[in-house]
Amino acid sequence: MNYFLAAQTEVGLKKNCNQDSVILKRAKFRGSEVCLGVICDGMGGLSCGEFASKSIVEAVSDWFLHHYSGYKNVWDENQMRTDFTNILSSENEGLLHYGKEHGIYLGTTITAVLLVENKFFVCHVGDTRLYKISEAGMIQLTNDHTVIAREMAEGRLSLKDARTDPRRNVLLQCIGATKDVTPDIFCGEVKSGDILLLCSDGFRHEISEKEVLKALKGCDNLKFNDRLRALIDLNLKRREQDNISVALIKVR
């Protein structure tokens, strides 16, 4: 299997800088093509959020280039779990220290996916998301670490009310802003034609999953970047204020 990649990002209508960070990487490893996708949504005053999100994507990118490439086997779930847990723990400690030392608040979410043949490995903290688009439709694979997601899961808040709840951006955990970080780590499988879509929360507030699915399902590979840009433009037309980022990996 191999992969087609596309990504778009936009500062949005309100912020002066883009605090989202995105990377997509492909490499040949022991005869197999592997692919890494990471999206982080930073938070904090001035450039602090940008610094936080960038530090995480750089740490994961370094792992991919210098540590994963040294694995004896192309798929080692136990080692990947250990490595990602250690990366996030180290980065969390570093950002917490940096924030205290400079008297600032900063933090970042992360959603990372590693694809190897027909398998994928996911590490997730916060409210960036990973979706899977297949013949069956579009499903959300990650769970938001937010107050409203918890309230909905426990039956105290409806989906309709959640859309306008003032707590919709309140995170239960994020890297650099909470003492302890417990990432969701899980694995799954894909087949040819499937799409894995990563996005920041700014991408999904003003458009529906139905609109995303209509734009991307069955799309020609060479048109993916145009379709992602059109979805971002639709968000802007509907006055989305946050940074907007989206990336996709199509299995082929």
N, C-alpha and C positions, 0 to 999 in steps of 0.2 A: 504493500500500500504506500501511496504518497499523498501529499497534502497541498492544497491551494490556500494561500493566505491573503487576507485583506483587512485593512483597518482605517479608521477615520477618527479624528478628534477635533474638538472645537472649544474655545474658551467660553463661549456663551454670551449672554446679554448683560451680565452684571459684574462678573469678576474681572480683575485686571490681569490675572495670570491663570494659566491652566495648571491646576493641582493634580490632574490625572496623569498617570504614567502608564504606557503600554509598550510591551515588547512581544514580537513574534519571531521565533527562530526555528530554522530547520537544519538538520545535520544528518550525515550518514554515519552510522555506528554499527560496527560488526555486521555489515551487509544489510542493515535495515535503516529506512528513513525514520527519524524521530523528529518530533515537533514540540516546541514549548510555547505556550501563550500565557502571558501574565497581564493583569490589569489591576491597578491600584488607584484609589481615590483618596488623596491627601486632604488633611484639614488643619487649620491653624492660621494665624494672622500673617499678613504679608506673604513671604515666600516659604513659610514654614511647612505648609502642606505639600508644596512642590518638593521640598527637600526630603520630607518623610517618604513620599511615594517613590521618588527617584532612588532613594537608598535601598528600598526593598527590591525593586525590579533589578537594580544592579547586583544585589546580593544573590538573587536567584539566577540571574544571567551568568554570574561568575561560577556558581555551582554547576550549571549546565555545561560550561566550557571546560572547567578545570577538575571537577569531581565526578560528575555523572559520566563523563567521557572515559573515566578510569574504571568504571564498573566492569566486572568480569562477565556479567550477563546483561543483556539489553533491558530486561525487565526484572527488577529486584524490589518488590513491593515493600518488604520490611526495611531495606536500606533507605528507600525513598521516604518512607514515613519518619524514620530516624533523622534523616538529613533535613527535611523540611521543618520538623519540630524544632531542631536545633537552630536552624537559620532564623526562624521567627522569634524564638526565645532570645537569641543573641541580639537581633535587631531591635526587639522590644526594649531590652535592657539598655541598649545604646541610645535609643531615642528618648527614653525616660530620663536618662542621665543628661543628655544634651538639653532637654527641656528645662530640667531643674537648674542646670548650670547657667543657662541664659535667661531664666525667668520667663519662659514662653510655654504655650500650649501647642502641641503638634501631635499628629497621629496619622495613620493611614489604614485603609482596608487592603485586602488582597484576595484575588481569585486567580489561582494558577492551575494550568492543566498541562500535563505531559502526555503526549500520544506516542504509542509504540505499537506499530502494526494495527491490530483491531482493538487494542486496549487503551484505556486512558486512566490517569491518576490525577486526583484533584486535591488541592489544599485551599481552604477558604476561611477568611475571617472578615466579618463586617457585612456590608450590604451591596457590594459589587456582586454581580451574578454570572452564572454560567447556565446557558440554555442548550438544549439539544433539539435540532430540527431534523426530522426524519419523515418517512412516508406516513407515520402515524400522527404527525403534527408537530407542535412545539411544546416542550415541557421544560419547566424550571428544575434544574438539578441541584442547585444550592439553596440553603435556607438562610434568610436574612437574620443577622444577629442584631435585631432592633427591638425596641419596646413594643411597637405596634405588631410586629410579627409574633412576639410572645403573647400579646393580648389576644390576637386572633386565634392562635393555636390553643389557647386556654378558654376560648369561647366568650371572651368579654368584649370583643370588638368585631363588627361586621366588615366585610370587604368594602362596602360602600362608604362606611364611616372612616375606614382606614385611609382612604384617598385624600381626605381633607383634615385628618387628625394632625394637630400641631406637633405631635411627637414623632412624626413619620421619619425624621432624620436623626432621632436619638439612638445611638448605638449602645449595645450592651457590652461590646468589647471591640477594641481596635488596637493595632500595633503602635506603641509609643504613648498611649493615653490611658491604658489600664494596666494595673500591676501584673496581672496574670493573663496570659493569652492561651486559649485552648482552641486550636483550629479544628474545623471539620475536615477530615481526611477520608476519602473514599475512592473506589475504583468502579469502572464500568466498561462497556464494550460499544463499539461503533461498527458500521459496515459502509461499504462504498456508497457514496451519495449523501451520507449524513453530514450535518453541519454542527459544529460546536461554536456557540456565540457567547463572547464575554462582553460585559458592558458595565459602565458606571451607572449609578442611580439616576444621573441626569438624562440618560438616554431613554429611560422607561417611564418617567413620570407623566409625560404628555401624549404618548402614543401607546397603542394597544398591542398585545401579542398577536392579535389577528392581523394588524397592519404590518407588523414585522414579518410574519409568516408569508403574507401575500407578496411582499416585496422580494423575499429571498428564496422561497421554495421554487425549485426549478429554474433558477436564474443561471444564465450563462456565466462561466467563471470570469470572463473578461469584463463583465458588467457589475461585479460585486461591489467594487469601490464606488461606482456611481450610485448604486442602490443604497449603500450605507450613507453616502453623502446626502442623498435625497431624504432619508429618514432623519438625519440630523437637521436638515433644513426644515422638515416638518415640525420637529421639536421647537426650533427657533420661531417658526411662524406662530406656534401656540404659546410663545413667550416663556419657554423654559429658561430659568435664571442661572442654573448651575453649569459647570463644565460638563461637556457631553463627549463620551468616548465609547467606541465600539470596535470589536475585532472579531474576526471569524476564521475558522479553520474548516475547510471542506475536505472530507475524506474521498479519495478517488483511486 
